[in-house]
Amino acid sequence: MEMEMEMEMEGDNMSDEVNEVALRLKELRESCGMEAGELAVQIGIPPDVYKSYEESGQDIPISVLYKVVNIFNVDLTELLTGSAPKLDAYCVVRDGEGLSIDRYPGYSFKSVAFNFLHRKMEPLIVDVEYEGDNAHTSLVTHTGQEFNYIIAGSIKLTLGKKEITLSTGDSCYFNPMIPHGQKAVSERARFLTVILE
């Protein structure tokens, strides 16, 4: 019973955070004088899909968030938390800390440089739940470059039509304009992804 209450409270907190991101997304767009349909075109998604992100905040791909912050020239941390990064010499993030970015079911992202001002790279620790051998891999694209380093377990990296299995200690540096996605192979996996936008 106590565990169920904790999980329910955790779910409520995540729901509140997701709603706050959706509200900040809408406020940012409106304060910049842009219509939802116009932003959707710039991002490269259908207007009704974009509007659903602003209405519910659910399942906003991280690639969409990157495109929004690049269009409006704001920091991802600001969009996610409502606060601007403050550090410009160094940023230490202790084990278990970091800014959680839960965008998809089964994936957990944690920003480990969220408080560094004007960062050029976005390092994230990603935990991926195993969802079965036949689980669908959602593919995304974004500008820049991306690096994945496997910390624990194994992932299958889909890169265009190629599938690459990466295990603990393996890494891959790639062009993220190629449709790509990762899924756990046989157990929960954890990897570091560093995205240079």
Backbone bond lengths (Angstrom), bond angles and torsions (degrees), N, CA, C in turn:
res aa  C-N    CA-C-N  psi(-1)  N-CA   C-N-CA  omega(-1)  CA-C   N-CA-C  phi
1 M - - - 1.454 - - 1.533 110.78 -
2 E 1.361 115.59 -46.45 1.457 119.89 -179.65 1.525 110.89 -63.21
3 M 1.360 116.50 -41.43 1.460 120.95 179.10 1.525 110.22 -64.02
4 E 1.346 117.29 -41.00 1.462 120.91 178.47 1.521 110.51 -61.03
5 M 1.348 117.06 -41.36 1.468 120.54 178.88 1.522 110.55 -64.64
6 E 1.361 116.80 -41.37 1.467 119.98 178.34 1.520 110.73 -61.38
7 M 1.350 116.20 -44.97 1.464 119.98 -179.96 1.523 110.89 -63.75
8 E 1.337 116.71 -39.29 1.461 120.55 179.22 1.519 110.41 -65.32
9 M 1.359 117.04 -42.51 1.465 120.67 178.33 1.521 110.58 -64.73
10 E 1.344 117.13 -40.91 1.467 121.27 177.69 1.519 109.96 -61.38
11 G 1.340 116.67 -42.40 1.460 121.45 177.63 1.513 111.93 -62.54
12 D 1.351 116.21 -40.51 1.466 120.31 177.93 1.516 111.04 -63.73
13 N 1.353 117.12 -42.48 1.465 120.79 179.10 1.511 111.05 -62.88
14 M 1.356 116.77 -42.72 1.460 120.09 178.95 1.523 109.93 -64.05
15 S 1.336 116.37 -39.87 1.455 120.94 179.09 1.521 110.61 -62.33
16 D 1.346 116.59 -42.38 1.464 120.67 177.96 1.525 110.69 -62.42
17 E 1.343 116.52 -44.02 1.464 120.70 179.81 1.519 111.20 -62.42
18 V 1.336 117.03 -42.06 1.460 121.93 179.76 1.525 109.76 -63.48
19 N 1.327 116.84 -42.61 1.465 120.79 178.71 1.523 111.52 -64.73
20 E 1.335 116.77 -37.47 1.463 120.42 178.83 1.528 110.96 -66.31
21 V 1.336 117.34 -39.61 1.469 120.56 177.10 1.524 109.44 -62.55
22 A 1.335 117.51 -43.53 1.468 121.43 178.90 1.522 110.62 -60.90
23 L 1.337 116.74 -42.17 1.466 120.75 179.42 1.524 110.99 -65.56
24 R 1.347 117.27 -43.44 1.470 119.89 178.34 1.522 111.21 -64.85
25 L 1.329 116.92 -36.51 1.460 121.58 177.48 1.524 110.16 -59.31
26 K 1.322 116.05 -48.12 1.468 121.28 179.82 1.528 111.17 -64.89
27 E 1.344 116.80 -45.14 1.469 120.52 -179.92 1.527 111.66 -62.15
28 L 1.329 116.89 -40.23 1.461 121.22 178.92 1.526 110.32 -62.26
29 R 1.327 116.26 -47.48 1.460 120.79 -179.82 1.525 110.69 -61.23
30 E 1.334 116.44 -47.29 1.465 120.50 -177.97 1.526 111.63 -66.06
31 S 1.343 117.43 -39.49 1.466 119.81 -179.33 1.527 111.63 -67.17
32 C 1.327 116.39 -22.62 1.470 120.92 176.97 1.533 111.35 -92.00
33 G 1.341 116.89 3.72 1.463 121.73 175.53 1.512 114.40 68.76
34 M 1.329 117.35 32.22 1.452 120.66 -178.93 1.520 110.53 -111.74
35 E 1.326 116.06 138.36 1.469 121.55 176.22 1.532 109.24 -76.60
36 A 1.325 116.22 151.56 1.469 121.58 -179.17 1.529 111.07 -58.07
37 G 1.328 116.71 -43.14 1.464 120.41 -179.17 1.519 112.22 -63.96
38 E 1.330 116.18 -37.77 1.468 121.04 179.06 1.525 110.90 -65.32
39 L 1.347 116.76 -42.62 1.457 120.17 178.50 1.530 110.49 -66.03
40 A 1.330 116.52 -39.87 1.472 120.59 178.31 1.525 110.76 -57.51
41 V 1.336 116.72 -43.36 1.471 121.03 179.09 1.528 110.04 -62.66
42 Q 1.338 116.77 -44.32 1.469 119.85 -179.68 1.525 111.66 -63.73
43 I 1.330 116.47 -35.28 1.463 121.04 179.28 1.529 110.71 -76.10
44 G 1.341 115.19 -29.13 1.467 119.71 -179.69 1.513 113.78 92.16
45 I 1.347 115.85 31.98 1.469 120.22 177.65 1.521 109.12 -128.84
46 P 1.337 118.49 159.30 1.464 120.88 177.90 1.531 111.30 -63.11
47 P 1.338 117.92 141.43 1.470 121.54 -178.91 1.532 113.64 -55.04
48 D 1.343 118.02 -37.94 1.459 118.99 -179.10 1.532 111.40 -67.82
49 V 1.332 117.71 -32.17 1.470 121.09 177.18 1.526 108.92 -67.46
50 Y 1.350 116.12 -45.49 1.461 119.01 179.00 1.528 110.84 -60.89
51 K 1.326 116.91 -44.64 1.471 120.42 -179.71 1.524 111.14 -59.85
52 S 1.339 117.16 -35.97 1.473 119.78 178.01 1.525 110.86 -65.26
53 Y 1.346 117.92 -32.50 1.462 120.63 176.65 1.526 110.30 -64.30
54 E 1.331 116.75 -43.66 1.460 120.02 179.78 1.527 111.85 -68.93
55 E 1.319 116.83 -32.99 1.468 120.19 -177.60 1.519 112.48 -76.71
56 S 1.347 117.22 -40.99 1.466 118.64 -174.28 1.523 113.23 -116.99
57 G 1.326 117.82 -26.80 1.455 121.06 -177.54 1.519 113.70 74.99
58 Q 1.315 117.53 -3.55 1.458 121.02 -175.90 1.531 111.32 -74.68
59 D 1.314 114.91 138.76 1.465 122.94 171.41 1.522 114.66 54.83
60 I 1.335 117.34 36.90 1.466 119.46 174.89 1.526 106.76 -74.06
61 P 1.323 117.96 117.14 1.468 118.76 179.08 1.524 111.08 -61.20
62 I 1.317 115.72 143.28 1.462 120.40 178.69 1.520 110.50 -58.92
63 S 1.346 116.49 -30.70 1.470 120.14 178.94 1.527 110.67 -64.22
64 V 1.336 117.54 -35.59 1.473 121.28 177.31 1.525 109.57 -67.29
65 L 1.329 117.04 -42.35 1.472 119.90 179.03 1.529 110.58 -61.44
66 Y 1.340 117.05 -41.52 1.467 120.01 177.49 1.530 111.13 -61.64
67 K 1.315 116.72 -43.12 1.466 119.64 -179.61 1.532 110.59 -63.18
68 V 1.328 117.20 -40.88 1.470 121.14 179.87 1.522 110.46 -63.30
69 V 1.344 117.62 -48.00 1.467 118.61 -177.51 1.526 111.19 -66.79
70 N 1.338 117.60 -31.63 1.467 119.63 176.68 1.522 111.74 -69.95
71 I 1.335 117.23 -39.19 1.464 120.61 179.15 1.533 110.71 -63.60
72 F 1.344 116.29 -42.86 1.466 120.39 -175.90 1.522 113.55 -95.98
73 N 1.339 116.48 1.69 1.459 121.83 177.42 1.532 112.32 54.09
74 V 1.339 115.61 50.48 1.463 121.31 173.93 1.523 107.85 -122.97
75 D 1.312 116.63 166.80 1.454 121.96 179.96 1.519 110.20 -85.05
76 L 1.317 116.70 142.54 1.461 121.54 178.39 1.526 110.88 -56.66
77 T 1.334 117.33 -38.73 1.463 121.03 179.08 1.520 111.08 -57.88
78 E 1.329 116.62 -40.37 1.461 121.13 -179.81 1.527 111.20 -63.52
79 L 1.326 116.57 -42.63 1.463 120.47 178.89 1.523 110.50 -65.36
80 L 1.326 117.60 -39.49 1.459 120.77 -175.98 1.522 113.58 -79.17
81 T 1.348 117.29 -33.22 1.469 119.55 -173.52 1.521 114.51 -115.94
82 G 1.318 117.25 -19.54 1.455 119.80 -174.79 1.517 112.54 85.70
83 S 1.337 117.89 -0.14 1.464 122.82 179.40 1.521 109.30 -122.54
84 A 1.318 115.10 143.52 1.461 120.29 179.72 1.525 110.25 -83.93
85 P 1.354 117.68 147.99 1.468 120.35 173.66 1.523 109.48 -61.19
86 K 1.343 117.17 153.43 1.460 120.09 -173.73 1.525 114.12 -123.80
87 L 1.324 118.67 -16.19 1.460 121.09 -172.12 1.522 111.74 -96.24
88 D 1.345 116.79 138.73 1.463 118.25 179.07 1.527 113.56 -129.20
89 A 1.335 118.07 -1.31 1.463 120.54 176.63 1.528 110.23 -100.66
90 Y 1.328 116.97 -48.85 1.463 122.15 176.03 1.518 108.99 -161.94
91 C 1.322 114.65 164.04 1.465 120.69 -179.05 1.527 107.78 -141.08
92 V 1.326 117.24 113.67 1.460 122.18 177.94 1.522 108.08 -97.97
93 V 1.315 116.56 130.21 1.464 121.72 174.27 1.522 106.69 -122.64
94 R 1.318 116.63 117.00 1.462 122.08 -176.55 1.529 110.66 -76.23
95 D 1.343 115.11 158.42 1.459 122.67 179.18 1.528 109.71 -52.34
96 G 1.328 115.82 130.90 1.456 121.16 178.93 1.520 113.66 86.36
97 E 1.333 116.85 -7.94 1.463 120.59 178.36 1.521 108.91 -100.72
98 G 1.281 116.62 -176.14 1.459 121.58 -177.73 1.508 108.84 120.68
99 L 1.303 115.44 166.72 1.461 121.56 -178.96 1.517 109.05 -91.75
100 S 1.328 117.56 115.95 1.463 121.68 -179.53 1.510 110.46 -74.63
101 I 1.328 114.83 135.26 1.460 122.27 177.19 1.522 106.02 -129.98
102 D 1.314 117.40 91.30 1.460 121.02 -178.88 1.520 108.79 -97.61
103 R 1.322 116.39 100.42 1.460 121.28 -173.79 1.516 112.72 -105.30
104 Y 1.321 119.31 -30.01 1.462 121.79 -177.00 1.508 109.21 -129.38
105 P 1.339 117.32 146.96 1.466 118.75 172.37 1.528 109.51 -61.33
106 G 1.340 116.63 135.60 1.458 120.66 178.52 1.518 114.29 89.39
107 Y 1.352 117.66 -11.07 1.463 122.44 178.89 1.522 108.74 -119.93
108 S 1.308 116.46 139.54 1.455 121.43 174.59 1.521 107.48 -131.62
109 F 1.318 116.59 121.15 1.462 121.63 179.07 1.527 108.30 -106.59
110 K 1.333 116.72 141.11 1.453 120.73 175.26 1.518 108.01 -132.20
111 S 1.337 116.41 116.04 1.457 120.97 177.73 1.515 108.71 -75.05
112 V 1.336 116.34 127.78 1.458 119.96 -178.06 1.531 112.64 -111.02
113 A 1.322 116.48 18.86 1.469 121.02 173.54 1.526 109.94 -144.38
114 F 1.328 116.39 23.92 1.461 122.26 -170.46 1.516 114.28 -60.29
115 N 1.332 118.65 -23.61 1.461 119.74 -174.87 1.527 112.78 -101.10
116 F 1.359 116.61 10.72 1.465 120.48 178.23 1.525 109.31 -92.40
117 L 1.295 115.88 124.52 1.454 123.86 -176.20 1.532 111.27 -73.68
118 H 1.314 117.44 136.59 1.478 124.48 175.59 1.524 113.04 58.66
119 R 1.336 117.75 36.24 1.460 119.13 -179.67 1.527 110.30 -68.30
120 K 1.301 115.50 147.01 1.461 121.57 -179.53 1.528 111.47 -96.16
121 M 1.345 115.98 -20.87 1.459 121.54 -179.84 1.526 108.72 -120.16
122 E 1.323 116.35 156.09 1.459 121.96 176.20 1.527 107.90 -120.84
123 P 1.360 117.92 96.05 1.462 119.36 176.42 1.528 110.33 -84.75
124 L 1.317 116.20 129.67 1.466 122.11 -178.08 1.523 109.51 -131.44
125 I 1.314 116.78 139.28 1.466 121.35 168.73 1.525 105.41 -93.29
126 V 1.327 116.23 127.63 1.464 120.89 -176.38 1.525 109.04 -118.79
127 D 1.330 115.85 126.14 1.461 122.09 172.33 1.515 107.50 -106.05
128 V 1.342 115.98 130.06 1.461 121.34 -178.09 1.532 108.11 -123.83
129 E 1.323 115.92 126.01 1.465 120.89 177.26 1.524 110.10 -80.03
130 Y 1.309 116.65 144.11 1.462 121.48 175.01 1.524 108.42 -75.01
131 E 1.331 116.73 127.48 1.470 121.15 -176.59 1.519 112.25 -120.23
132 G 1.312 117.48 17.19 1.461 120.89 179.74 1.514 111.67 102.39
133 D 1.328 114.95 156.89 1.463 120.65 -177.08 1.519 113.32 -64.02
134 N 1.332 117.08 -30.28 1.467 120.32 -176.37 1.525 113.36 -96.30
135 A 1.346 116.76 10.69 1.469 120.01 -179.47 1.529 109.77 -62.84
136 H 1.310 115.48 141.05 1.465 122.78 179.63 1.529 109.67 -74.66
137 T 1.308 117.17 139.02 1.461 122.07 175.18 1.521 108.29 -100.93
138 S 1.342 116.35 116.88 1.465 120.75 176.26 1.519 108.57 -74.35
139 L 1.320 116.50 129.12 1.460 121.24 -178.45 1.525 110.67 -102.61
140 V 1.321 115.94 140.91 1.461 122.50 178.56 1.522 108.88 -130.89
141 T 1.317 115.83 164.18 1.461 121.48 171.75 1.522 107.75 -135.62
142 H 1.302 116.22 152.44 1.463 121.55 172.66 1.524 107.55 -160.25
143 T 1.299 115.46 166.46 1.462 120.30 -178.44 1.522 110.16 -78.22
144 G 1.307 116.40 173.16 1.457 122.15 174.36 1.510 113.49 92.31
145 Q 1.325 115.04 -142.27 1.454 123.23 179.59 1.519 107.91 -140.08
146 E 1.345 116.63 157.68 1.458 120.34 -179.80 1.521 110.34 -140.08
147 F 1.324 114.36 144.70 1.459 122.54 178.15 1.520 108.40 -129.16
148 N 1.325 118.07 130.50 1.470 123.39 175.98 1.525 108.58 -118.59
149 Y 1.344 116.66 130.95 1.465 122.79 175.37 1.524 107.42 -127.22
150 I 1.334 117.40 124.44 1.457 121.44 -174.57 1.533 109.73 -83.43
151 I 1.325 115.82 121.59 1.465 122.72 -179.41 1.528 110.53 -90.10
152 A 1.338 116.97 -41.59 1.472 121.14 -178.49 1.520 109.40 -152.21
153 G 1.330 116.40 144.61 1.458 121.08 178.70 1.512 111.96 77.73
154 S 1.328 115.58 -158.79 1.465 121.98 179.30 1.524 109.15 -138.02
155 I 1.322 115.08 146.01 1.462 120.13 174.76 1.521 108.90 -124.92
156 K 1.306 114.85 157.04 1.458 120.80 169.76 1.524 105.13 -107.83
157 L 1.327 115.28 114.86 1.452 121.98 178.54 1.525 107.61 -92.42
158 T 1.325 116.28 117.45 1.457 120.19 173.46 1.515 106.57 -92.88
159 L 1.314 115.67 125.22 1.456 122.82 -177.68 1.521 106.97 -132.17
160 G 1.345 115.64 94.18 1.452 120.09 -172.70 1.513 108.89 67.58
161 K 1.322 116.86 -123.10 1.468 121.03 179.15 1.522 112.34 -95.31
162 K 1.316 116.16 0.94 1.475 120.96 -177.63 1.524 110.14 -98.21
163 E 1.336 116.47 140.92 1.461 122.27 173.48 1.517 108.39 -117.53
164 I 1.335 115.66 127.54 1.462 121.66 -177.20 1.522 107.77 -123.77
165 T 1.329 117.14 124.25 1.462 120.45 176.08 1.523 108.41 -90.08
166 L 1.324 115.16 126.69 1.460 122.16 179.83 1.525 108.44 -119.98
167 S 1.338 116.93 132.10 1.465 122.31 179.85 1.521 110.17 -115.20
168 T 1.317 116.16 173.73 1.467 122.19 -177.79 1.528 110.91 -44.58
169 G 1.338 114.66 126.56 1.461 120.84 179.30 1.520 114.14 92.12
170 D 1.351 117.49 -15.23 1.469 120.86 178.01 1.529 109.77 -81.30
171 S 1.324 115.08 158.56 1.460 119.51 177.28 1.522 110.28 -146.45
172 C 1.324 115.29 163.31 1.460 121.67 176.09 1.526 108.41 -148.64
173 Y 1.321 115.74 131.52 1.468 123.20 175.75 1.513 105.67 -111.24
174 F 1.358 118.22 127.78 1.457 118.30 -173.12 1.525 112.92 -149.84
175 N 1.324 113.34 169.01 1.460 122.78 177.68 1.535 107.95 -86.08
176 P 1.345 118.86 111.11 1.453 120.63 -175.79 1.531 114.73 -77.28
177 M 1.335 116.50 2.27 1.469 118.42 171.49 1.527 109.64 -74.05
178 I 1.336 116.88 -17.71 1.460 121.33 172.44 1.525 106.63 -76.90
179 P 1.344 119.36 128.61 1.467 119.87 178.86 1.539 109.65 -53.61
180 H 1.342 115.20 127.78 1.455 118.88 -174.36 1.522 111.74 -144.28
181 G 1.310 115.38 159.49 1.455 121.72 176.81 1.515 109.79 -168.92
182 Q 1.317 116.58 159.19 1.449 121.65 -178.74 1.526 109.38 -124.99
183 K 1.338 116.08 146.12 1.462 120.12 171.35 1.514 108.94 -143.14
184 A 1.333 115.75 150.26 1.462 121.04 178.92 1.517 108.90 -68.75
185 V 1.332 116.20 142.07 1.461 120.62 -175.93 1.521 112.49 -82.93
186 S 1.341 119.02 -53.18 1.463 118.87 -176.47 1.519 113.26 -139.80
187 E 1.294 116.57 -5.14 1.460 121.80 -179.80 1.520 106.78 -158.28
188 R 1.314 115.83 175.14 1.458 118.88 176.71 1.532 108.83 -59.22
189 A 1.300 116.38 138.23 1.467 121.01 -179.23 1.521 109.22 -124.19
190 R 1.318 115.47 154.16 1.466 121.49 176.94 1.524 108.02 -132.92
191 F 1.329 115.63 133.48 1.461 118.51 176.49 1.516 110.56 -143.56
192 L 1.322 114.02 157.16 1.451 122.05 173.66 1.512 106.50 -94.86
193 T 1.318 116.76 128.15 1.453 119.70 170.65 1.521 107.40 -118.12
194 V 1.315 115.98 134.42 1.461 121.51 176.48 1.511 106.25 -118.99
195 I 1.332 115.22 119.73 1.454 121.17 -176.44 1.523 108.78 -112.06
196 L 1.306 114.71 125.93 1.466 120.83 175.22 1.515 105.87 -108.13
197 E 1.310 116.09 112.84 1.473 121.14 -178.04 1.511 109.84 -90.91
